[in-house]
Amino acid sequence: MARVPPRSPAMTEALSAVAPGTALREGLDRILQANTGALIVLGDGTDVLAICSGGFLLDAEFSPQRLSELAKMDGAIILARDASHIARANVHLVPDPTVPTSETGTRHRTAERVARSLDVPVISVSEAMSLIAVYRGNQKHPLETIPRLLNRANQALQTLERYKNRLDVVSSALGALEVEDLVTVRDVVVLLQRSEMVRRIAEEVNEYVVELGSDGRLILLQLEELMGGVEDDRHLVVRDYLRAAAQLDVGEAVERLGALSTDDLLDLKTVAWILGIPADAGGLDAALQPHGYRLLSRIPRLPAAVVERIADHFGGLQRIMRASVEELDEVEGVGSGRAKAIREGLTRLAESSILDRYT
């Protein structure tokens, strides 16, 4: 099963420009309410002007009212890239006719050809279908009504919450297994698999937030609360278990996880391979030992640089867990006071992890 192509950053930028709460969106809604159509280009650079023919040079400050009144004329409206002013109106656009298009209507064909050939967002308002469509590059995105978007965003948010709860259970279980030195390949790759699923659902929710604009504030707050710490924990898990055989750094390994198709992500051996763990090296039940970055990062007020030095000095979590205050004090930048706090912190984490596992 192939993944649905993600929305491009350029399209995300274009949708944020027409999101509810912006003056441009108010103008587009006015055009729909007046039962008129429009073809609007967001960009008045030389490349855009090169395909313009006729029309009127305005260079007027943008307002929703002016946009809706100008839409009553034939031809396209050219706005500044930031929609701060109206450059031209009643313009005939002449894009390259050889640029492929899947649209049938004249206005939509022109919009798609301009968007495909120039690096600008193009907005088409259909009076017949009462539909606003945004074109950017090779992508087209019809704008949906706010109630429908909110409904879909809330459904996605509920799905995210369920997956996040499952991820928390797996994460707590891995912490207890790390303390007891019972971690297997399966435990690690299942957590990475679930964290990647959570990230993908969060991406979908964030796309709704962008499109909802000012109406998506509550959705955004819930999303930020659910995703707090997820990305950091994912990087720490990869860092704890990434092997030299992978010939990747942590960022590259995380990026490859994100690029997996849905089917590959569900294959635990494929996820293990990204970590540099071969399928024939004991299989998914082979034992693994973390470096200790993840557990050390849970100790309050412990700087990342100190975490790095401790993990490098001892070379594994079990050696860190057995280290005395004096041995921790030997690590550069720790000191006796911090060494005692680390020792106490590790003891508390070990006790709480085991308690969570067996209750």
N, C-alpha and C positions, 0 to 999 in steps of 0.2 A: 504494500500500500504506500503510495507516494504521499508526502506531506503537501498540504495546500500551500502554494507559494505565499510567503509572508508579504504583508503590505510593505512597500518600499519606504525608506525614510523620506523620500521626496513626496510620496503620496500622503504620508502622515503629516508632513508640513503643510501640504495643500489643504487637507481636511481641517487642520487646526485653524486655518485662515477663514474657513466658512462655518466654523462651529457656532452653536447658539451662544449669544452674548456678544458676538462681534457685529460691527456695523455692516459688514459685507453680508452676513447672514440675514440681517434685518432687511437689507435691500433685496436680496433674493426672494425672501418670503413675500415682500410687497409685490414683486413681479408675478409670483404665482397667484396671489390674491386678486391681482388685476386681470388674470386670465390672458397674460401675454407671455411670449417666449423671449429668450435672450441668448446671445453668444458672447461670453466675457473672457478676455485674456488677462491674466495677472502677470504683467510684465510689459514695459514699454522701451525695451532696449533696441539697439539697432537691428538685431536679428528679427525681432517682431515687426518693426517698422518696415523692414525690407519686403514683407509679404502683404503689407497693407496697401489698399488702393482706394482712393476717394475718401469720403467722409469729412468730418469736421475736426479741426484742432481745437481742443477746449482748454486743457491744462487747468481744470477747476478742482477745488477742494472736494473730496468725496463726501457724499451724504447718501443715506438710504433713499431719500426722496428723489434726489437727482438721478440716481441709478434707475429707479423704477420708471421715471418719466422718460429717460433716454431710451429705455428698452422698448418704448412704444414705436420707435423708428426701426426701419429695417437695418440690417448690417450688424457688425460686431462692435462691442465696447472695449476699449483698451484702457486698463487701469495700471497704475504704478505697481511694482512688485509687492509692496506692502499695503496696497489698496488705500493709500493716503490721499490720492487725487485721481481724477479722471483725465486721462491724456487725450483720447480721441473717441468719437462716436460715429455711428452710421458708416462704419468702415467695411469695405469688402475685403475679405481675407483670401489670399491666393497661395495656399500651401502647395508643396510639391505633389502633383497628381499621381506620381509613381509610389508614394508612400502607401503601404497596404492599410486597408480599413475593413472592419467587419460590420460597420454601421450602414444603414440604408437611407435614412433621412439626410437631406442636404446639410442641415445645421450640425447634426451629430457626426457626419463624415468629416466635415471641416474641422470640428473640434478634435476628433481623434487624430487626424493628420497633423494638425498644428502641434498637439501634445507629443506625438511620436517624433516629430522632426526638430522641435525646439525644446529647450530645457525650461519650460514654463507651464504652470497649471492653466487649464482651460475649463471653463464652466459652461455647461449647456442647460438651459431651462426650457423644458418642453411644455408648451401650452396645452397640447392635445392630451398628454399623459399626466400633467401636473407633477412633473418629476424633475429634480435637479440632479445632474450627473457631473462628477468631477473627473477630468482626464489628466493624467500625468505620466509621461513616458508611455510605456506599453500597458498601463493599468487604467481601468475605469472603475469608478465607485459611485453608484447611485446613493443619494442621501435618503435615509429613512426618517420616518416621523419620530419625534421625541418619545412618545409613549411606547412605541414598539422597540426603540433602542433601549430604553430604560428596562423594559421587560426582559430583553435578551441579556442585558448587562447583569441584572439581578440573578437570572438563571445561571449565568457563567460564574458569578460570585459564589453562589451556593455550591456549585460543583467544585470550585477552588477550595472552599472551606472544608468540604468532605475530604478532598485529596490532601490538604494540609494537615488535617487531624491524623490521617493515616501516616503521613510523613513523620509527624511528631512521635508517633508510637515506634516506628522503625528507628528513628534517631536515638530515642531513649534506650531502646534495646541494644543498639550498637555501642552506646556509651558503657553500658553494663558489661557487655562482652569484652570490650577493650580493657576494662579494669581487671576482669578475670582471666585475661589472655586466652580467650576462646573464639576470637574472630575468625571467620572463614571468608573466602572470596565471595560466596553467595550473600553474606550479610552486607558487605560493602557495596556490591553492584546493585543490590535491591534498593539500598538507600539512594544511590546516585540515579537509578532509574526513576524512582518516585520523585526525587527533587527536580529532575528534568521535566517530568510530567507537570508538576506544580508550576514550574517556570513557564511552560508553554500555555497553560490555562491563564496564568497571570498576564501574559502577553496579549491574549485575546481580550481579557477584561480591560487592559490598558488601551486597546484600540477603541473600545466603546467609550472610554473616558475621553479620549481625544476628540471623538466625533460628537460627544455630548456637550463639550465645552463647559460653559458655566452651569449647565444642568447636571454635570457629572461629579460635582464636588463631593457629595456623600459617598458615591461609589469609590472615588479616589481615596478617601480617608479609610474606608474599609479595606481596600486593596493594600495600602501601605501598612496597615496594622497586621494583616495576614502574612505579608511577605517580609516583615521585619526579621532580619538575621538569616533568612533562607539562603540568599546568594553567598554570604560570607561563609556559612556552614558548608555549602557545597564546595567552595574553593578549598576549605580546610580539609575536607574528607579526601579530595583528590590529592592534595599535597601530602597527606599522611600515608597514602597507599600507592602513589605513582612510582613505578619502577623505572630504572635507568633504561631498561630494554625498550620502553615506549619511545625513547628519543624525542620526547616532547617536554616543554615546560608546563606549568600548571595552567596558564592561560590558554595554551594551544590545546591541551587535553579537554578543558571545559568547552572550548569552541567546537571541538570535534563531537563532543556529546550533544551539543546543541544542533549540530548539522545532521544527526542521525535521522533516518526515516522512522516512522512509527513502528514498523515491523522490526527494524534493527534495534531500536530502543528496547523492545520487548524481549529481545534475545540477550540473555544475561552474559553469554560468552562473548558477544560483540562488545558489550560494555567493558568486560574484563580485559579484552584485547586492547582497548584504548589505554588502559592503565599499564599496559605492558605485561599482562599476566597471560601466558599461553594456555590454550584450552587443554593441552595434554600434561600440564604440570600439576597433577593432582585433582584437576577438575574444579568444580565450584565449591567442593567441600575441603579444599586445601586450606591450611592455616595461614593467616596473615598477621603481621604485627605492625601497628601504626608507629609513626615517628613521635607522635605526641603533641603535634601542633593544635589539634582540635580541643583536646582536654585542657591543655595549658591556657588556651585562649578563653576558657570559661572562668578562669581565676580573675576576680575583680582587680582593676587598676594595674594589670601586668602588661607593660608595653610590648608591642609586637617584636621589637628588636631583641628584647630579653627572651621572649618565647623562642625566637630563632636561635639564639645562642645556647639556650638550655637543650633544645631538641638536637642541635648539632653536636653538643658536647657529650651527651649520653647515648645518642644513636638509636633510641627506641623508648617507647612508653614504659615498658616494664622496668627498665633500668632507672627511669625517672621516678617511678612510683616507689622503688626501693631505696632511692637516694636519701641520705641523712641531711640534716640542716647544714652540717659542715661541708658535705660534698656539694650541695647546691651553692653554698657560699663561694666555692672555688670558681664558679662560672663568672666570667667578666661581666660587670654591671649589675650583679645580683645584690651582694651585700648581706650582712647577717640578718638585718631586720626583714628584708624582702625574702630571704631564704626561709625564715621561719613562717612567714605568711604563705609562701608557696607550699611548704610542707603541710600546713594546716588546711589550705585550700584543696590540695589533692586528696587529703584524708576525707574531707567533707564531701567532695565530689564522688569519691569511691563509695562512701556509705549511702549517699542518696541514689546513686545509679543502681546499686545492688538492691536497695529497698524498693525502688520503682519496678525492678525486674521481677521480684518475687512477691509483690503484693497486687 
